[in-house]
Amino acid sequence: MFLVEGSIYFELFYVNGLKGRRKIISSLKEKLSKYNLSLLDISSSYVKEARLAFCFLAFSKDDISKKISTIQKVIEKNFPEIEYEIDYGEV
């Protein structure tokens, strides 16, 4: 069994305030919570950037790939205008 931890970095060019960023992050956290992930908003005070930390348990390397792929699909489906980068590793 693997413990996977990582972060998702977002560039939010069109967001004008903390309220807009919070709305996007809350919506994304809600959509991803269905997939057995622990999520935490670790964003800095700069409004046009956001970062989510995540962790989950996986039974195999294939399971890790599937879960990361699912995260990418959810982001691309619900927020196609957002540029993002996922960084993760096994503990």
C-alpha positions in Angstrom: 0.0 0.0 0.0 1.2 3.5 -0.9 0.6 6.9 0.7 0.6 9.5 -2.0 1.0 13.2 -1.2 1.2 16.1 -3.6 0.0 19.5 -4.5 -1.9 21.1 -7.4 -0.8 24.6 -8.4 -3.3 26.9 -10.2 -2.8 30.1 -12.1 -6.1 32.1 -11.9 -5.5 35.0 -14.4 -9.1 36.1 -14.5 -9.8 36.1 -10.7 -10.0 39.6 -9.2 -10.3 38.9 -5.5 -10.0 36.4 -2.7 -13.7 35.7 -2.9 -13.4 34.6 -6.5 -10.4 32.3 -5.7 -12.2 30.9 -2.7 -15.2 30.1 -4.8 -13.2 28.1 -7.3 -11.1 26.3 -4.7 -14.2 25.4 -2.6 -16.0 24.1 -5.7 -13.0 22.0 -6.8 -12.6 20.6 -3.2 -16.2 19.6 -3.2 -15.9 17.8 -6.6 -12.7 16.0 -5.7 -14.0 14.9 -2.2 -16.0 12.1 -3.9 -12.7 10.4 -4.8 -11.4 9.6 -1.3 -8.8 12.4 -1.2 -7.8 14.5 1.7 -7.5 18.1 0.5 -6.2 21.3 2.1 -6.0 24.8 0.7 -2.4 26.0 1.2 -2.6 29.1 -1.0 -0.5 32.2 -0.4 -2.0 35.7 -0.1 -1.5 36.4 -3.9 -5.0 36.2 -5.4 -4.0 35.0 -8.9 -2.4 31.8 -7.7 -3.8 28.9 -5.6 -2.4 25.7 -4.3 -4.2 22.6 -3.0 -2.4 19.9 -1.0 -3.7 16.4 -1.3 -3.0 12.9 0.0 -4.6 9.5 -0.5 -3.9 5.8 -0.1 -3.4 3.5 -3.1 -3.0 -0.2 -3.4 -0.7 -0.2 -6.4 1.2 2.1 -8.8 -1.6 1.5 -11.3 -4.1 2.8 -8.7 -1.9 5.9 -8.2 -2.0 6.7 -12.0 -5.7 6.2 -12.1 -6.4 8.5 -9.2 -4.1 11.3 -10.6 -5.7 10.9 -14.0 -9.1 11.3 -12.3 -8.0 14.5 -10.6 -6.8 15.9 -14.0 -10.1 14.9 -15.7 -12.2 16.6 -13.0 -10.2 19.8 -13.2 -10.3 19.9 -17.0 -14.0 19.1 -17.2 -15.1 21.7 -14.6 -12.5 24.4 -15.0 -11.1 24.2 -18.6 -9.9 27.8 -18.5 -7.6 27.2 -15.5 -3.9 26.4 -16.0 -2.7 23.9 -13.4 0.3 21.7 -12.5 0.2 18.5 -10.4 3.2 17.4 -8.4 3.1 14.2 -6.3 5.2 11.5 -4.7 4.9 8.3 -2.8 5.7 8.2 0.9 
